[in-house]
Amino acid sequence: MARLMHGRTSFIIAHRLSTIRDADTILVMRDGDVVEQGNHHDLLAAGGFYADLYNAQFETSIASQG
């Protein structure tokens, strides 16, 4: 996917947060409103809604592997 997006402005809508982890800017929506904005590392460090979603997906992924 990185090859397809190289040199282009791209909008990706995803429920699986690993899909957008490398995006320059992530807009986090909740109930139709943008509630957070930043890159993956900044959003995790902020400990807000994005971090909660990401951690929940990560925990679910580990549980299903075990």
C-alpha positions as CSV (number, residue, x, y, z in Angstrom):
1,M,0.0,0.0,0.0
2,A,2.9,2.4,0.7
3,R,4.0,2.1,-2.9
4,L,0.5,3.1,-4.2
5,M,0.4,6.1,-1.9
6,H,4.0,7.4,-2.5
7,G,3.9,11.0,-3.7
8,R,0.1,11.3,-3.3
9,T,-2.3,12.6,-0.8
10,S,-4.4,9.7,0.4
11,F,-7.4,9.3,2.7
12,I,-7.8,6.0,4.4
13,I,-10.8,5.0,6.5
14,A,-10.0,2.1,8.7
15,H,-11.3,0.2,11.7
16,R,-8.1,-1.8,12.1
17,L,-5.7,0.7,13.5
18,S,-2.6,-1.2,12.4
19,T,-3.6,-0.1,8.8
20,I,-3.1,3.6,9.6
21,R,-0.2,3.3,12.1
22,D,2.3,4.8,9.6
23,A,0.1,7.7,8.5
24,D,1.6,11.2,8.7
25,T,-1.7,12.5,10.3
26,I,-4.5,10.5,11.9
27,L,-7.9,12.1,12.5
28,V,-9.8,10.2,15.2
29,M,-13.5,10.4,15.0
30,R,-16.1,9.6,17.7
31,D,-19.8,10.0,17.2
32,G,-19.2,11.9,13.9
33,D,-16.8,14.4,15.4
34,V,-13.0,14.7,15.2
35,V,-11.8,14.2,18.7
36,E,-8.1,13.8,18.3
37,Q,-5.5,14.5,15.6
38,G,-1.8,13.6,15.4
39,N,0.5,10.7,14.4
40,H,0.4,7.3,15.9
41,H,3.1,7.9,18.5
42,D,1.7,11.3,19.6
43,L,-1.8,9.9,19.9
44,L,-0.7,6.9,22.0
45,A,1.4,9.2,24.3
46,A,-1.7,11.5,24.8
47,G,-3.5,8.5,26.3
48,G,-6.9,9.5,24.9
49,F,-9.6,7.7,22.8
50,Y,-7.1,6.6,20.1
51,A,-4.9,5.0,22.7
52,D,-7.8,3.2,24.3
53,L,-9.0,1.8,20.9
54,Y,-5.4,0.8,19.9
55,N,-4.8,-1.0,23.2
56,A,-8.1,-2.7,23.1
57,Q,-7.4,-4.0,19.6
58,F,-3.9,-5.1,20.6
59,E,-5.2,-7.0,23.7
60,T,-7.8,-8.7,21.6
61,S,-5.2,-9.7,19.0
62,I,-3.0,-11.3,21.7
63,A,-5.9,-13.1,23.3
64,S,-7.0,-14.6,20.1
65,Q,-3.4,-15.9,19.4
66,G,-3.0,-17.5,22.8
